[in-house]
Amino acid sequence: MLFISRLAVGFAIFALAVTAQTQELPEVAKVCVTCHGRDGIGTTPLNPNLAGQSSIYLVQQLTAFRDGKRKSEVMNITAANLSDDEIFAIAEYYESRVTCR
């Protein structure tokens, strides 16, 4: 009986992960893919992974880049014209990406 319970929990966790992975990439996030990958895995060691990162953290960082409070030539330019709603959409998308930690 314990085996069946654990198996059911395992399937439930897997289903949640698959559901999260099927969330569509927001149109505004397509520019992020070049450096951070579609699934949030950086394309080079210099580009941080965003997959599974807290949306609160991502909103704070993108807002800081947009407002010039955090300096990065590429990110300041990239985030300069993002609205709050676009920042939230990007943050929620990358938070939903499942990582293998």
QUIVEN-V612127 format. One record per pair of residues at least 6 apart in sequence whose C-alpha atoms are under 8 Angstrom apart, sorted by the first residue. I is the first residue (numbers start at 1). J is the second residue. If there is no record, write none. Layout:
# QUIVEN-V612127
i	j
I	J
I	J
This chain:
# QUIVEN-V612127
i	j
17	98
20	96
20	97
20	98
21	96
21	97
21	98
23	93
23	96
24	93
25	38
25	93
26	89
26	90
26	93
28	86
28	90
29	90
30	38
32	38
33	40
34	43
35	42
35	43
35	44
35	47
36	42
36	43
36	47
36	48
36	49
36	50
37	43
39	51
39	94
39	97
40	49
40	50
40	51
40	52
40	94
40	97
41	48
41	49
41	50
41	51
42	48
42	49
42	50
50	94
50	95
51	94
51	95
51	96
51	97
51	98
51	99
52	94
52	95
52	96
52	97
52	98
52	99
53	94
53	95
54	91
54	95
55	88
55	91
55	92
55	94
55	95
56	91
58	91
59	87
59	88
59	91
61	70
62	79
62	87
63	79
63	84
63	87
64	70
65	71
65	72
65	75
65	76
65	79
65	80
66	75
66	76
66	77
66	78
66	79
66	80
66	81
66	82
67	76
67	80
68	76
70	76
